[in-house]
Amino acid sequence: MSDKLISVIVPVYNTADYLPRCLNSIKDQTYGNLEVLLIDDGSTDSSAEICRTYAAADKRFRLISRENGGSSRARNTGLDEAKGEYIGFIDSDDYIEPEMYEKLAWVLDNHRDVDFAQILATEEAEDGSEVKSVRNEETEKDKKSLYSFGDSKQFFRDLLLHTGDSSLCTKLIRREVIGTRRLPEGRLNEDFDFLLKLAVDIRKYSTVKYEGYRIIQRSGSNTRRSFNAEFYRVVMENTKLADEYRKKYFPDLERESRHFYMVQAMWLLLHIPTDLMTKDNELYAGTMSELRGMKKEILTNPYLRKEHRRNLMILTFLPAKTIKKLHEALKRRGRK
């Protein structure tokens, strides 16, 4: 087994009900050489005290307390403090399977040109029932092999086609690949921004086909269950950022990039409340204007799923009154 130090960064904010399961799952890893950086982001519940208890009982755990500044700032604090050769992240309301870091570290140890390895994830409801397994297209195509490998372009393409994994928490990354790179602070959906910029610099990545990361869908943290205007503003900004990187590094992925824009726009239109579907709403009006100029692309893009094509045609080109009447039914059918 590898002896390289893994730094596990856990931002913590008011997750006392979930935190012990998360920390126990890290403590019980079959890979023992860990430093666990618990970044308490100004919690007002008992989260900090729970972290203190674990830090006192296990020297691998260290509590760093700071004023509330958001998840990105907490993660950046962890990156500044991390000493490990490999870096991982875990959300404090999620948990991991015992062999997760052993399997990920094995890939990095034995494939020197792989800059990060990622594990499969499942989404669970708060009661423990599985909501869905998060699998990418590559995994479904090659179920016989435990490991798959791809290059920078493949990972970028997977992000554009929504067939890859855009979470930092499922990944173990070489420290030198991160370097001085940090997450954008004060911004939602920061994982995508960080990974997009990372994607253009990596040599290879690997996917370990083992469901090792457990995402808990709790009402207090899931931005997809209620409409968050700032979240969707960032989502649409990310489409522009992705296309800028595509033009610079992978110009032949133009139709994949258009697919990314259209699907992100579709999710905005499915989740926005009908009373915000107005000309005065800059986010809504701007998205509608752009989509209406993409009718041919909506009809012919080879990567759009049939139901996504249908949703986009309905939400973009039917009269406003009809769209509002159909909106809730489409949202229920289109919900992930």
Buried (B, 14 or more C-beta within 10 A) or exposed (E): EBEBBBBBBBBBBBBBBBBBBBBEBBBEBEBEBBBBBBBBBBBEEBBBEBBBBBBEEBEBBBBBBEEEBBBBBBBBBBBEBBEBBBBBBBBBBBBBBEBBBBBBBBBBBEBEEBBBBBBBBBBBEEEEEEEEEBBBEBBEEEEEEEBBBBEBBBBBBBBBBBBBBBBBBBBBBBBEBBEEEBBBBEBBBBBBBBBBBBBBEBEBBBBBBBBBBBBBBBEEBEBEEEEBBEBBBBBBBBBEBBBEBBEEBBEEBEBBBBBBBBBBBBBBBBBBEEEEBEEEBEBBEEBBEBBEEBEEBBEEBEBBEEEBBBBBBBBBBEEEEEBBEBBEEBBEEBEE
